[in-house]
Amino acid sequence: MTEVKSMAENKRPKRSVFHRERKASALQPIEATARGMYLRISPYKVRSVLNTIRGKDVSHALQTLEFTNKKSARLVQKILNSAVANAQNNFKLNVDSLYVSRCMADDAPRLKRLNPMARGRASMMFKRLSHITIVVRDRSKEEPLNTTAKPVEGQEIQPSNESEVQ
């Protein structure tokens, strides 16, 4: 009888309870993603706009896109707004501390059309599509970089100015 009791006492918690506890103790996400799929613009044209906003704060990036006179800027602006909304609503991130960490334009399947040529020939015309991905991260939740470097054996760190000596 005692063996049966000890087995009942050592019983694991229910699977749902275990997963709920694990989810609560998991690290909070610090980034949100938004994707625009099958957009009718060449990735080559979108990349120039994405390069201007990469690494900037969200407010500065939106301002840049507002005054950029290109079709791709409007598409990127919609996707960036979506990424910010995802960060705010899904992950409860602070909008003021968000920045564009990654953005890319990938090639999507091409639309193939026939272009009539002289003497009864035809050539292929490719209408290019793109997938645009934007990832925003929260600066305040990122781990601070380790600014104090550890010296290698036999090497001493020299102070850069006199204020560090005192």
C-alpha positions as CSV (number, residue, x, y, z in Angstrom):
1,M,0.0,0.0,0.0
2,T,2.8,2.4,0.8
3,E,4.3,1.9,-2.7
4,V,1.1,3.0,-4.3
5,K,0.9,6.2,-2.2
6,S,4.5,7.2,-3.0
7,M,3.8,6.8,-6.7
8,A,0.7,9.0,-6.4
9,E,2.6,11.7,-4.6
10,N,5.5,11.7,-7.1
11,K,3.0,12.0,-10.0
12,R,3.9,14.7,-12.5
13,P,1.5,17.7,-13.0
14,K,-1.0,17.6,-15.8
15,R,0.4,18.3,-19.2
16,S,-1.7,21.5,-19.6
17,V,-0.4,22.8,-16.3
18,F,3.2,22.0,-17.2
19,H,2.9,23.9,-20.5
20,R,1.2,26.9,-18.9
21,E,4.0,27.2,-16.4
22,R,6.6,26.8,-19.0
23,K,5.0,29.4,-21.2
24,A,4.8,31.9,-18.3
25,S,8.5,31.4,-17.4
26,A,9.6,31.7,-21.1
27,L,11.5,34.8,-22.2
28,Q,9.4,37.6,-23.5
29,P,9.8,38.2,-27.2
30,I,11.6,41.4,-28.2
31,E,10.8,41.4,-31.9
32,A,7.8,41.4,-34.2
33,T,7.5,40.6,-37.8
34,A,5.3,41.5,-40.7
35,R,5.3,40.2,-44.3
36,G,3.9,41.4,-47.5
37,M,3.5,38.5,-49.9
38,Y,3.2,38.4,-53.7
39,L,3.4,42.2,-54.1
40,R,3.4,43.4,-57.7
41,I,6.8,45.2,-57.8
42,S,10.3,44.0,-58.5
43,P,12.4,43.2,-55.4
44,Y,15.2,45.3,-57.0
45,K,13.1,48.4,-56.8
46,V,12.1,47.7,-53.2
47,R,15.6,47.1,-51.9
48,S,16.7,50.7,-52.4
49,V,13.9,51.9,-50.1
50,L,14.5,49.2,-47.5
51,N,18.2,50.1,-47.3
52,T,17.2,53.7,-46.3
53,I,15.2,52.6,-43.3
54,R,17.3,49.6,-42.0
55,G,18.5,50.2,-38.5
56,K,16.5,53.4,-37.9
57,D,13.9,54.1,-35.2
58,V,10.4,53.4,-36.3
59,S,9.2,57.0,-36.1
60,H,12.2,58.2,-38.2
61,A,11.7,55.3,-40.7
62,L,8.0,56.2,-41.1
63,Q,8.9,59.9,-41.7
64,T,11.4,58.9,-44.3
65,L,8.9,56.7,-46.1
66,E,6.3,59.4,-46.0
67,F,8.5,61.8,-48.0
68,T,10.0,59.2,-50.4
69,N,8.3,59.5,-53.8
70,K,8.3,55.9,-54.9
71,K,5.6,53.2,-55.2
72,S,7.7,50.8,-53.1
73,A,7.7,53.4,-50.2
74,R,3.9,53.1,-49.9
75,L,4.1,49.3,-49.8
76,V,6.9,49.3,-47.2
77,Q,5.1,51.9,-45.1
78,K,2.0,49.6,-44.9
79,I,4.1,46.6,-43.9
80,L,6.1,48.7,-41.3
81,N,2.8,49.9,-39.7
82,S,1.7,46.3,-39.6
83,A,4.9,45.2,-37.9
84,V,4.5,48.0,-35.3
85,A,0.9,47.0,-34.6
86,N,2.0,43.4,-34.2
87,A,4.6,44.4,-31.7
88,Q,2.2,46.6,-29.8
89,N,-0.8,44.2,-29.7
90,N,0.7,40.8,-29.7
91,F,3.8,41.3,-27.6
92,K,3.0,44.5,-25.6
93,L,6.2,46.2,-26.7
94,N,6.8,49.9,-26.3
95,V,6.3,51.6,-29.7
96,D,8.7,54.5,-28.8
97,S,11.7,52.1,-28.4
98,L,11.1,50.1,-31.6
99,Y,13.6,50.1,-34.4
100,V,13.8,48.3,-37.8
101,S,16.3,45.5,-37.2
102,R,15.9,43.5,-40.4
103,C,14.1,44.2,-43.7
104,M,14.4,42.3,-46.9
105,A,12.8,41.9,-50.3
106,D,12.8,38.4,-51.7
107,D,11.9,37.2,-55.1
108,A,8.4,35.7,-55.5
109,P,7.1,33.5,-58.3
110,R,7.2,35.4,-61.6
111,L,4.2,35.9,-63.9
112,K,5.2,34.7,-67.3
113,R,3.7,36.5,-70.3
114,L,4.3,36.1,-74.0
115,N,5.5,39.1,-76.0
116,P,4.9,38.9,-79.8
117,M,8.0,39.5,-81.9
118,A,8.7,39.9,-85.5
119,R,8.4,37.1,-88.1
120,G,5.9,35.1,-85.9
121,R,8.2,34.6,-82.9
122,A,7.4,35.2,-79.3
123,S,9.6,36.0,-76.3
124,M,8.9,35.6,-72.6
125,M,8.2,38.6,-70.5
126,F,8.6,38.2,-66.7
127,K,6.5,40.3,-64.4
128,R,8.3,40.1,-61.1
129,L,6.7,39.9,-57.7
130,S,8.2,40.2,-54.3
131,H,7.9,39.2,-50.7
132,I,8.8,42.0,-48.3
133,T,9.7,41.1,-44.7
134,I,10.2,43.7,-41.9
135,V,11.3,42.8,-38.4
136,V,11.1,45.4,-35.6
137,R,12.9,45.0,-32.2
138,D,12.6,46.7,-28.9
139,R,15.8,48.5,-27.8
140,S,14.9,48.7,-24.2
141,K,14.5,44.9,-23.8
142,E,17.7,43.9,-25.7
143,E,20.5,42.7,-23.5
144,P,23.1,45.5,-23.0
145,L,26.4,44.8,-24.7
146,N,29.2,43.7,-22.5
147,T,31.3,46.9,-22.5
148,T,33.9,45.7,-20.0
149,A,36.3,43.5,-21.8
150,K,38.1,40.8,-19.9
151,P,41.9,40.9,-20.2
152,V,43.7,38.0,-21.9
153,E,46.2,36.2,-19.6
154,G,49.4,38.3,-19.3
155,Q,47.8,41.4,-20.7
156,E,46.6,44.5,-18.8
157,I,44.0,46.9,-19.9
158,Q,45.4,50.4,-20.1
159,P,43.1,53.4,-19.3
160,S,42.3,55.6,-22.3
161,N,42.5,58.9,-20.4
162,E,43.4,60.3,-17.0
163,S,39.8,60.5,-15.7
164,E,39.6,56.7,-15.7
165,V,42.8,56.4,-13.5
166,Q,41.3,58.4,-10.6
